[in-house]
Amino acid sequence: MGAALFVLPLLASAGLVLGGGGVASAQAAAACSGRLAKTVTFATGSLRVYESRSYACAVAVAKKPGTRRAMRVSLQPRGGRAVVDSGTFTTLAGPVTVHALNRCVRASGSVAGSSGSTGWILC
């Protein structure tokens, strides 16, 4: 039983690293709940913003997952502080979530030096 608890996460993470672009899309969708509200594509990846009833969520997704590279995602509600996730990741940065009931949000994301942003959306 203990070995299974150790091996299963390793197998799952290996599948995520070795998988193609479809895996990154599935991970992004699984990372944030709600409906996809906006996608901004850029040279090395994309920024995806999701909205649910009272929350907004964002992830930055690498176009070609697998190698570690600098990634960053930021989501800010109007009148509030930005929530940021940055570091070196293989597939995606985030998810970052903010309370956005009756508030506009803006998001930005970058993968390996290339970036994109939304401006104020979900107003």
C-alpha positions as CSV (number, residue, x, y, z in Angstrom):
1,M,0.0,0.0,0.0
2,G,2.8,2.4,0.9
3,A,4.6,1.7,-2.3
4,A,1.5,2.4,-4.4
5,L,1.1,5.8,-2.7
6,F,4.7,6.6,-3.7
7,V,4.6,5.2,-7.3
8,L,1.3,6.5,-8.5
9,P,2.2,10.2,-8.1
10,L,5.5,9.5,-9.8
11,L,3.8,7.9,-12.8
12,A,1.3,10.7,-13.0
13,S,4.0,13.4,-13.0
14,A,6.0,11.4,-15.6
15,G,2.9,11.4,-17.9
16,L,2.5,15.1,-17.4
17,V,6.1,15.9,-18.3
18,L,6.2,13.5,-21.3
19,G,2.8,14.4,-22.6
20,G,2.1,16.7,-25.5
21,G,0.4,20.0,-25.8
22,G,-3.0,18.4,-25.2
23,V,-1.8,17.5,-21.7
24,A,-1.0,21.2,-21.0
25,S,-4.5,22.2,-22.1
26,A,-6.1,19.6,-19.9
27,Q,-4.0,20.6,-16.9
28,A,-4.9,24.3,-17.4
29,A,-8.6,23.4,-17.6
30,A,-8.3,21.2,-14.5
31,A,-6.3,23.8,-12.6
32,C,-9.1,26.4,-12.8
33,S,-12.8,25.9,-12.4
34,G,-15.4,27.7,-14.3
35,R,-15.7,28.6,-18.0
36,L,-12.8,29.8,-20.2
37,A,-13.4,33.6,-20.5
38,K,-10.3,34.8,-22.4
39,T,-7.2,33.3,-24.1
40,V,-4.2,35.4,-25.0
41,T,-1.6,33.6,-27.1
42,F,2.1,34.6,-27.4
43,A,5.2,33.1,-29.0
44,T,6.0,30.6,-26.2
45,G,2.6,29.9,-24.7
46,S,-0.7,31.3,-23.7
47,L,-2.5,33.1,-20.9
48,R,-5.9,31.6,-20.0
49,V,-8.5,33.3,-17.8
50,Y,-11.5,31.4,-16.4
51,E,-14.5,32.8,-14.6
52,S,-16.9,31.2,-12.2
53,R,-19.8,32.7,-10.3
54,S,-17.7,34.9,-8.0
55,Y,-14.1,34.1,-8.8
56,A,-11.6,34.6,-11.6
57,C,-8.7,32.2,-12.2
58,A,-5.7,32.5,-14.5
59,V,-2.8,30.2,-15.7
60,A,0.1,30.7,-18.0
61,V,0.6,27.6,-20.2
62,A,3.8,26.7,-22.1
63,K,3.4,25.9,-25.8
64,K,5.9,23.1,-25.6
65,P,6.0,21.7,-22.1
66,G,8.8,19.6,-20.8
67,T,11.9,21.8,-20.0
68,R,12.1,24.0,-17.0
69,R,11.9,27.7,-17.8
70,A,10.9,31.0,-16.2
71,M,7.1,31.4,-16.1
72,R,4.8,33.9,-14.4
73,V,1.1,34.6,-14.1
74,S,-0.6,37.5,-12.4
75,L,-4.3,38.2,-11.8
76,Q,-5.6,41.5,-10.2
77,P,-9.1,42.5,-9.3
78,R,-9.9,46.2,-9.8
79,G,-9.2,48.0,-6.5
80,G,-7.2,45.0,-5.1
81,R,-3.7,43.6,-5.1
82,A,-2.4,41.3,-7.8
83,V,-2.0,37.6,-7.0
84,V,1.2,36.3,-8.6
85,D,2.8,32.9,-9.2
86,S,6.3,32.9,-10.7
87,G,9.2,30.5,-10.8
88,T,10.7,27.9,-13.1
89,F,8.1,25.4,-14.3
90,T,7.7,22.7,-17.0
91,T,4.1,23.2,-18.0
92,L,2.2,26.0,-16.4
93,A,2.4,28.8,-13.8
94,G,-0.6,29.1,-11.6
95,P,-3.4,28.8,-11.0
96,V,-4.0,32.1,-9.3
97,T,-7.5,32.9,-8.1
98,V,-9.1,36.2,-6.9
99,H,-12.6,37.1,-5.7
100,A,-14.2,39.0,-8.6
101,L,-17.9,39.3,-7.9
102,N,-19.0,42.5,-9.7
103,R,-15.3,43.5,-10.3
104,C,-13.2,43.7,-13.4
105,V,-9.9,41.8,-13.5
106,R,-6.7,42.1,-15.5
107,A,-4.2,39.3,-16.1
108,S,-0.8,38.9,-17.5
109,G,1.4,35.9,-18.1
110,S,4.9,35.1,-19.4
111,V,6.8,32.0,-20.5
112,A,10.5,32.1,-21.2
113,G,10.6,35.9,-21.8
114,S,7.6,36.2,-24.1
115,S,4.4,37.6,-22.5
116,G,0.8,38.6,-23.0
117,S,-1.9,40.5,-21.0
118,T,-5.6,41.2,-21.1
119,G,-6.3,44.7,-19.9
120,W,-9.5,45.0,-17.8
121,I,-12.0,42.2,-18.5
122,L,-15.0,40.5,-17.0
123,C,-16.6,43.9,-16.2
